[in-house]
Structures are given as structure tokens and as C-alpha cells.
């Protein structure tokens, strides 16, 4: 019994090892940790933001990216639904946000131009569908041409009334209590016979002659003359809102430079105040909507072409979709009509012209000088081949060889400014310090350029007051000063050469 108790008191090897492990006291532990801390380099204790938050501060487009990621996680069903949203729909703001994301992550100028055109086409499709829903016409005005039965099978005689107005000719056809309206430029009986026969080949010349009544009206046509009723208040507001969203998109992509900002602001205000001011017209090409004051016009053609023209304070914004090509540009109505000049140049073979292209970091400004006229337009093309291609689109009768021979390229490591897109070419690099040109009274120095001022009397009269257009005056005087300085240098060099030749002769 005694031996068993002794055996039970024996310790295992594990217990003996555990007892022999050294145990540090609390003070010893603190000392060891202090030595470990001192062995590492000392850094200032600072808060390190997450990479995501860092990017959120750096890029404003991260908000839209969050939306895109959320949609991706949710399967994209909402994104697909928003893609078909139109102005005024609940999901349309989301559609705009997704478009902004695509624009923000598209860095190639060519790809961005293609994306802008794609979105512009979508805006036109949205506007077209809204107009087709809101423009109220008589049901008979949308009948198929084949719905007009033969005269023999009808219960009532066919009545054709052609009213020749000052702006158009409206043909109204009536049979069996059905009405059909259409417009044409024909004004004579013979031409009207041809037009009606083309639209309704089932009618004979005799039937048309018997039924046709020609009326001459000494006024312009009204919407009611075409069987078109005015827009409802709701429909007008809906269309105006769609146009307003169109303007916001153009402002977002900053087309044609920052000089559009004020124009777009004015146009947006005009659209907001355009309620009860819209006229609707329908002709053989399609539907036209415009303000009574002729400040804007929307044209939706039957062949798929669309156009928006808006005017404010002498400037015009034109957005056009034609032959699957989209163009957005603004022009000054006070200056020469550039479209008319382009049309003139495009319709004739031109040999004497100048082409200058300034390639900025954000766009390229191309100026075409022909005789005394000059036109300018912008593009995102930034290399010679693409620029030549854009010029050829504007002037198709010019050959690539002609354009290449005349093209003057100038590359600028800066963004373009509003003045760079003006017809008048003003080089800001030629502007010097105003203190050199003006005295304390902001007047030109008396000792400078008296001879040049006498020769350029007309120019001085135009810019007689420096306060009215100081920048142009500075440019004008600077150019003359540089010319004078250049001439003086030439004279000094000539005198030096003459003295050198005299010394050689003496030697």
C-alpha cells in the first residue's frame, strides 16, 4: 500500500519540463518589449486613409462609379431598364449617370467622339418618340395612302381641295367621312396632278381632275389648315423638358469649347419659358415644332433625319442627325453665315485657299480661308491624317493632295479658349505687357508708331478708345511695334554690312 502511494507521486516528463520553463516577471516583460520597439525605425503616428477613400477625393467621377458597381453587383437589370428611360422617366437620371461614367473612363479622343455621337443619337431617338406621342393630329392624317379606296366603291364622291398659301400648298382629300392632309411645293394644277397621282396611283387623271378644287390664299398657312391641333400643355412641357436635357448633355461634354456655356444657359431659360408658345407643322418631309418668336425649331423628318436649331442674342446652336452622322456646332449669326460659305465652297472646285489647323490639348480648331470669307470648325482629331479626313468631309470636292499641300499645322500644349474658335484669328502669344504700350492715363505713347498710325488711320478709328476693346488694340499695336523693331534691326544690319564693306575697301 505504501509502495503504490509513492508511485503515484512520481511526476511525468511533461510536468517536469513545464516546471523548468523560465517565467518572466511583469517588469521583465516590459523591459523586453521596450528593447524590441527600440530596434525598429521610429515613424510618426499618422492615419493612413484607405485607397478607395483617397481615390474618392481625387476623382469626382467616383460617385458615378459607385452607381455602376452597385448595378453590376445587382445583376445589371436596373441598368438595362434605365437605358430605355427617356427624359421625364423615373430612371432617366440613372441613365444619365451611367453615360457620365462611360464618358469619364473614355480617354481616347476618337473613342470619345464616337461615344458622344452615339449618345446624341439616343437623345434624338428619345425626342423623336416623345414628339410622336405628344403631337396631336387628326386620326385621318395618319392613314396609310392605300386606305383611300377607289371612287367607284365609295358611297360619297371624292373631294380634293388644294389650298395654295404663301409658304406652302396643303392638299386635303375627303371621301366616306375620311380626311387626309399632306403638303407639297406644287402650285399649279398640272404639278398638283402629278403629285397626287404619285401618292395615290389607284386614282386616274380624270378622277383627280374632276375632284380637284384649287384655292389661292393670300396668307401663310396655320396648323389648323393642315389638320393639326396645337400641343396640349402637358405635351409641350414634356417636349421642352426633353430639349432641355439635350442642352444639358451638350454642356456636359463641352462640345466646341467653353464658349458654349453662356449660350446654353440662355437657350435653357428660353426653353423653360416656352410653354404655350410652340407651333406645330407637318409637311411632306415630317414634323416641325417651333416657337412663335422663331427662337428655336425642332424638325423630325420621316426619313430618320432630325435637327434642332436654337437662337439667342445673335448666336445659333445647331444639332443635326443626317445620314446616320451627328454634328453639333454653334455659329454667330452676326458674322457671315458659315454654312452658306461652306456650301458655296463644297459646290465648286476651289484652288486658291488657305487651311490652318491649331491642335490644342482638348480639340483642334480648323480655319478655312477662301477669297474674302473665312470659316472655322472644331474636331477632336489630333493628327494630320484624321484632320485631313475631317476637312474632306466638309469640302468633298477638294482632293487629299490639295488639302495636304495647303494645310498648316500648329500644335499647342494648352487648352483652347473661346477666342481660338472665332473666325478672326487672334494669336494671344503676340500680346505683350500693357505697361509698355500705355501710359498712366491708359493712352498710347506719343513717341511710338506715329508713322504707322497715319498709314493705318482706318484701323485707329475703329479702335479709337482703348477701353472699349483693349485686347484687340494691344494686339494691333504690338504687331506694328514688332514690325517696326524688325525693320529697325534690318536697317542696323544693313548699316553694319556697309561699314564692314567700307573697312574692307580701305584695307
C-alpha positions in Angstrom: 0.0 0.0 0.0 2.9 2.3 0.8 4.7 1.5 -2.5 1.6 2.4 -4.5 1.3 5.8 -3.0 5.0 6.5 -3.7 4.5 5.6 -7.4 1.5 7.9 -7.8 3.6 10.8 -6.5 6.1 10.5 -9.4 5.8 13.3 -12.0 5.7 12.9 -15.7 8.4 14.2 -18.0 5.9 16.9 -19.4 5.3 18.2 -15.9 8.9 18.4 -15.2 9.6 20.3 -18.4 6.8 22.7 -17.7 8.2 23.4 -14.2 11.6 24.2 -15.6 10.4 26.8 -18.2 11.6 30.3 -17.1 8.7 32.7 -16.3 9.3 36.4 -16.8 8.0 38.8 -14.3 5.8 41.8 -15.3 8.8 44.2 -15.1 11.0 41.9 -17.2 8.2 41.7 -19.9 8.0 45.5 -20.1 11.8 45.7 -20.5 11.9 43.1 -23.3 9.1 44.8 -25.3 10.9 48.2 -24.9 14.0 46.7 -26.4 12.0 45.3 -29.3 10.4 48.7 -30.0 13.7 50.5 -30.0 15.2 48.0 -32.5 12.7 49.3 -35.3 12.8 52.7 -37.1 10.6 55.3 -35.4 7.7 56.6 -37.6 5.3 59.4 -36.8 2.0 58.0 -35.8 -0.5 59.1 -38.6 -3.8 57.9 -40.0 -3.4 56.3 -43.4 -6.6 56.6 -45.5 -8.0 53.7 -47.4 -7.0 53.7 -51.1 -10.7 53.8 -52.0 -11.3 57.0 -50.0 -8.1 58.5 -51.5 -9.4 58.0 -55.0 -12.8 59.3 -53.9 -11.3 62.6 -53.1 -9.2 62.7 -56.2 -11.8 61.8 -58.8 -15.2 63.4 -58.8 -16.5 60.6 -61.0 -16.2 58.0 -58.2 -19.8 58.7 -57.3 -20.9 57.5 -60.7 -18.5 54.6 -60.4 -20.2 53.5 -57.2 -23.5 53.5 -59.0 -22.0 51.4 -61.8 -20.5 48.9 -59.3 -23.8 48.7 -57.4 -25.6 47.9 -60.7 -23.0 45.3 -61.6 -23.5 43.5 -58.3 -27.2 43.6 -58.6 -27.0 41.9 -62.0 -27.5 45.0 -64.2 -31.2 44.6 -64.5 -31.8 48.2 -63.4 -29.2 49.4 -65.8 -30.9 47.8 -68.7 -34.2 49.3 -67.6 -32.7 52.8 -67.3 -31.1 52.5 -70.7 -34.5 52.7 -72.3 -35.6 55.6 -70.0 -36.5 58.9 -71.6 -36.5 62.5 -70.2 -39.1 62.7 -67.5 -39.0 59.0 -66.6 -38.1 57.9 -63.1 -34.9 56.1 -64.2 -33.6 58.7 -66.6 -31.3 60.3 -64.0 -29.7 56.9 -63.6 -29.3 56.6 -67.3 -27.5 60.0 -67.3 -25.2 58.9 -64.5 -24.2 55.7 -66.4 -23.5 57.8 -69.5 -21.3 60.1 -67.5 -19.3 57.1 -66.2 -18.7 55.9 -69.8 -17.6 59.4 -70.8 -15.4 59.7 -67.8 -13.5 56.5 -68.4 -13.1 57.0 -72.2 -9.8 58.8 -72.8 -9.1 58.2 -76.5 -10.3 61.3 -78.5 -11.6 59.1 -81.3 -13.5 56.8 -79.0 -14.9 59.7 -77.0 -16.1 61.4 -80.2 -17.8 58.1 -81.2 -19.4 57.8 -77.8 -20.7 61.4 -77.9 -22.3 60.8 -81.3 -23.9 57.6 -80.0 -25.4 59.3 -77.0 -26.5 62.2 -79.2 -28.3 59.7 -81.5 -30.0 58.2 -78.4 -31.2 61.7 -77.4 -32.7 62.3 -80.8 -34.5 58.9 -80.6 -35.9 59.8 -77.2 -37.0 63.2 -78.5 -38.5 61.6 -81.6 -40.5 59.1 -79.7 -41.8 61.8 -77.3 -42.9 64.1 -80.1 -44.6 61.2 -81.9 -46.6 60.6 -78.7 -47.5 64.2 -78.0 -48.1 65.8 -81.3 -51.9 65.6 -81.8 -53.1 65.2 -85.4 -56.4 64.2 -86.7 -56.6 60.4 -86.9 -57.3 60.7 -90.6 -54.0 62.4 -91.1 -52.0 59.2 -90.3 -54.0 56.9 -92.6 -52.0 54.8 -95.0 -52.1 56.1 -98.5 -53.5 52.7 -99.7 -56.5 53.2 -97.3 -58.1 55.6 -99.8 -60.5 53.4 -101.8 -61.4 53.7 -105.4 -64.0 56.3 -106.3 -66.4 53.7 -107.7 -66.6 51.7 -104.5 -67.3 54.7 -102.2 -70.6 55.9 -101.1 -69.7 59.6 -101.4 -67.7 61.4 -104.1 -64.0 62.1 -103.7 -63.3 65.8 -102.8 -59.8 67.2 -103.3 -59.1 70.7 -102.2 -55.6 72.3 -102.8 -55.0 75.5 -100.9 -52.0 77.4 -102.2 -50.7 79.5 -99.3 -47.8 81.9 -99.3 -45.5 79.4 -97.6 -46.8 76.0 -98.8 -49.6 74.2 -100.6 -51.9 72.0 -98.5 -53.9 69.2 -100.2 -57.0 67.9 -98.3 -58.7 64.8 -99.6 -62.1 63.7 -98.3 -64.1 60.6 -99.0 -66.5 58.5 -96.9 -66.0 60.8 -94.0 -62.3 60.2 -94.0 -59.8 63.0 -94.3 -56.2 63.0 -95.5 -53.8 66.0 -95.5 -50.4 66.5 -97.0 -48.2 69.4 -98.0 -46.4 70.0 -101.3 -44.5 72.8 -103.0 -46.6 72.4 -106.2 -48.7 75.5 -107.0 -50.2 74.7 -110.4 -52.9 72.3 -111.5 -50.6 70.3 -113.7 -48.0 69.9 -111.0 -50.6 69.0 -108.4 -52.0 66.3 -110.7 -48.5 64.7 -110.8 -48.0 64.9 -107.0 -51.5 63.4 -106.2 -51.0 60.7 -108.8 -47.7 59.7 -107.3 -49.2 59.4 -103.8 -52.4 57.7 -104.9 -51.7 55.6 -108.1 -55.1 54.0 -107.8 -56.6 57.3 -109.0 -56.8 58.2 -112.6 -56.0 61.6 -114.1 -59.7 62.0 -114.9 -60.8 61.3 -111.4 -58.3 63.7 -109.9 -59.3 66.5 -112.5 -63.0 66.0 -111.7 -62.5 66.1 -107.9 -59.7 68.8 -107.6 -60.5 72.4 -106.5 -57.7 74.9 -106.4 -57.7 77.8 -104.0 -55.2 80.7 -103.7 -54.8 82.0 -100.2 -53.0 85.4 -99.6 -51.6 84.4 -96.3 -49.3 81.9 -94.6 -50.7 78.6 -93.5 -51.8 77.7 -90.0 -51.5 74.4 -88.1 -55.3 74.1 -88.3 -55.1 74.3 -92.1 -53.1 71.0 -92.0 -55.4 69.2 -89.8 -53.0 69.5 -86.9 -54.1 70.7 -83.4 -51.9 72.6 -81.1 -49.9 70.8 -78.5 -51.5 70.1 -75.1 -49.9 71.9 -72.2 -48.6 68.6 -70.8 -47.2 67.5 -74.2 -45.5 70.9 -74.8 -43.8 70.7 -71.3 -42.7 67.2 -72.0 -41.1 68.0 -75.3 -39.5 71.2 -73.9 -38.1 69.1 -71.0 -36.6 66.6 -73.5 -34.9 69.5 -75.4 -33.6 70.9 -72.1 -32.0 67.6 -71.3 -30.4 67.7 -74.7 -28.8 71.0 -73.8 -27.6 69.7 -70.5 -25.9 66.8 -72.3 -24.2 69.2 -74.8 -23.0 71.3 -71.9 -21.7 68.2 -70.1 -19.5 67.0 -73.0 -18.3 70.7 -73.5 -18.6 70.5 -77.3 -16.9 73.3 -79.3 -15.2 74.7 -76.1 -16.2 76.6 -73.1 -17.7 79.5 -75.1 -21.0 77.5 -75.3 -21.7 77.9 -71.6 -23.5 81.3 -71.7 -25.3 80.3 -74.9 -26.6 77.1 -73.4 -27.7 78.9 -70.3 -29.7 81.4 -72.4 -31.2 78.6 -74.5 -32.2 76.6 -71.5 -34.0 79.6 -70.0 -35.8 80.1 -73.3 -37.0 76.5 -73.4 -38.2 76.8 -69.8 -40.3 79.8 -70.7 -41.6 78.4 -74.0 -44.8 77.0 -72.7 -47.9 77.9 -74.8 -45.5 79.3 -77.5 -45.0 76.2 -79.6 -46.4 75.9 -83.1 -46.6 72.5 -84.9 -46.4 72.0 -88.6 -46.5 68.9 -90.8 -45.2 68.8 -94.3 -44.2 66.1 -96.8 -40.8 65.6 -95.1 -42.0 65.3 -91.5 -43.0 67.3 -88.4 -41.7 70.7 -87.4 -42.0 72.3 -84.0 -41.0 75.9 -83.4 -41.6 78.9 -81.1 -43.8 81.8 -82.3 -40.8 84.1 -81.9 -38.7 81.9 -84.2 -36.2 81.3 -81.4 -36.0 77.6 -81.8 -37.1 74.9 -84.3 -37.2 71.1 -84.0 -37.5 69.1 -87.2 -38.2 65.4 -87.2 -38.1 64.0 -90.8 -39.8 60.9 -92.0 -36.5 59.5 -93.4 -34.9 59.4 -90.0 -33.0 62.8 -90.1 -33.5 65.1 -87.2 -32.4 68.7 -86.4 -32.6 71.2 -83.5 -31.9 74.8 -84.2 -31.9 77.4 -81.4 -31.1 81.1 -81.4 -30.2 83.6 -78.7 -28.6 87.0 -78.9 -27.1 86.6 -82.3 -25.8 83.1 -81.7 -27.2 79.8 -83.0 -26.8 76.3 -81.8 -27.5 73.5 -84.3 -27.7 69.8 -83.5 -28.3 67.7 -86.6 -28.6 64.0 -87.3 -28.3 63.3 -91.0 -27.5 60.1 -92.9 -26.5 58.4 -89.6 -24.0 61.2 -88.9 -24.3 63.6 -86.0 -23.0 67.1 -85.9 -23.2 69.7 -83.1 -22.0 73.2 -83.7 -22.7 76.8 -82.7 -22.2 79.8 -85.0 -22.5 83.5 -84.8 -25.5 84.9 -86.8 -23.9 88.4 -86.7 -20.9 87.1 -88.6 -21.0 85.7 -92.2 -23.2 82.7 -92.4 -20.6 79.9 -92.4 -22.9 77.2 -93.7 -23.6 79.3 -96.8 -19.8 79.7 -97.4 -19.2 76.0 -96.8 -22.0 75.2 -99.2 -20.5 77.6 -101.8 -17.0 76.1 -101.4 -18.3 72.5 -101.4 -20.2 73.0 -104.7 -17.3 74.5 -106.7 -13.8 73.4 -107.4 -11.5 75.6 -105.3 -7.8 76.1 -105.9 -6.9 79.3 -104.1 -7.5 78.8 -100.4 -5.7 78.5 -97.0 -6.2 76.0 -94.3 -4.8 76.4 -90.8 -5.3 73.8 -88.0 -4.3 74.5 -84.4 -4.1 71.3 -82.4 -4.9 72.1 -78.7 -4.9 69.5 -75.9 -8.7 69.4 -75.8 -9.7 70.0 -79.5 -8.5 71.1 -82.9 -9.6 74.4 -84.4 -9.6 74.4 -88.2 -9.9 77.6 -90.2 -10.5 77.7 -93.9 -9.9 80.9 -95.8 -11.5 81.3 -99.3 -11.4 84.7 -101.1 -12.6 87.2 -98.5 -14.5 84.7 -96.5 -13.3 82.6 -93.6 -15.0 79.7 -91.8 -13.9 77.7 -88.8 -15.0 74.5 -87.2 -13.7 72.2 -84.4 -12.9 68.5 -84.2 -11.2 66.1 -81.7 -8.9 64.8 -84.5 -5.4 65.4 -83.3 -3.2 64.0 -86.1 -2.6 65.0 -89.7 -4.4 62.1 -91.3 -7.6 62.5 -89.2 -7.6 66.3 -89.6 -7.3 65.9 -93.4 -10.2 63.4 -93.3 -12.4 65.9 -91.3 -11.6 68.7 -93.8 -12.5 66.4 -96.7 -15.9 65.7 -95.0 -16.6 69.5 -95.0 -15.3 70.1 -98.5 -15.8 66.9 -100.5 -14.7 68.4 -103.9 -11.2 69.0 -102.6 -8.7 66.2 -103.1 -6.5 64.9 -100.4 -3.4 66.2 -102.2 -4.9 69.7 -102.3 -5.7 69.7 -98.6 -2.2 68.2 -97.7 -0.5 70.9 -99.8 -2.4 73.8 -98.2 -2.7 72.5 -94.6 -0.7 74.4 -92.0 -0.5 72.5 -88.7 0.3 74.2 -85.4 0.5 72.2 -82.1 -0.3 74.0 -78.8 0.4 72.5 -75.4 -2.6 74.1 -73.8 -6.4 74.1 -73.9 -8.3 76.1 -76.4 -10.1 79.2 -75.4 -13.3 80.8 -76.8 -11.3 83.3 -78.8 -9.4 80.5 -80.6 -12.6 79.3 -82.3 -13.6 82.7 -83.6 -13.4 83.5 -87.3 -11.0 86.3 -86.7 -7.6 84.8 -86.0 -6.1 86.4 -82.9 -2.8 85.0 -81.5 -2.6 85.5 -77.8 1.2 84.9 -77.8 1.6 88.3 -79.5 0.1 90.2 -76.6 2.9 91.9 -74.5 2.9 93.9 -71.3 0.4 96.7 -71.4 2.7 99.0 -69.4 4.9 99.3 -72.5 2.0 100.3 -74.7 0.0 102.6 -72.4 1.0 105.5 -70.1 -0.6 106.2 -66.7 -3.7 107.6 -68.4 -4.2 104.4 -70.3 -3.3 106.2 -73.6 -0.9 105.2 -76.3 2.6 106.7 -76.0 3.1 109.7 -78.3 6.6 108.7 -79.5 5.6 105.3 -80.7 4.4 104.4 -84.2 3.2 107.8 -85.4 4.0 106.9 -88.9 2.2 103.5 -88.7 -0.8 105.2 -87.1 -1.1 107.6 -90.0 -0.9 104.8 -92.5 -3.5 102.7 -90.6 -5.9 105.5 -89.9 -9.0 103.4 -90.5 -7.8 100.8 -88.0 -7.1 103.5 -85.4 -10.6 104.9 -85.9 -12.1 101.5 -85.3 -10.2 101.1 -82.1 -10.1 104.7 -81.0 -11.0 104.1 -77.4 -8.6 101.5 -75.8 -11.1 100.9 -73.0 -13.7 99.5 -75.4 -11.6 96.8 -76.9 -8.2 96.9 -75.2 -7.1 93.4 -76.1 -7.5 93.9 -79.9 -5.8 97.3 -79.7 -2.9 95.8 -77.8 -2.6 93.1 -80.5 -2.7 95.6 -83.3 -0.2 98.0 -81.8 2.1 95.1 -80.7 2.2 93.8 -84.3 3.1 97.2 -85.6 5.8 97.6 -82.9 7.3 94.3 -83.8 7.2 95.1 -87.5 9.0 98.4 -86.7 11.5 96.7 -84.5 12.1 94.1 -87.2 12.6 96.8 -89.8 15.0 98.7 -87.5 17.0 95.5 -87.0 17.3 95.1 -90.7 18.4 98.6 -91.2 21.1 98.2 -88.4 22.3 95.0 -90.0 22.5 96.8 -93.4 24.5 99.7 -91.9 26.9 97.2 -90.2 27.3 95.4 -93.6 28.0 98.7 -95.3 30.6 99.7 -92.7 32.2 96.3 -93.0 32.5 96.6 -96.8 34.0 100.1 -96.3 36.6 98.8 -94.0 37.5 96.0 -96.4 37.9 98.6 -99.2 40.2 100.8 -97.0 42.3 97.8 -96.2 
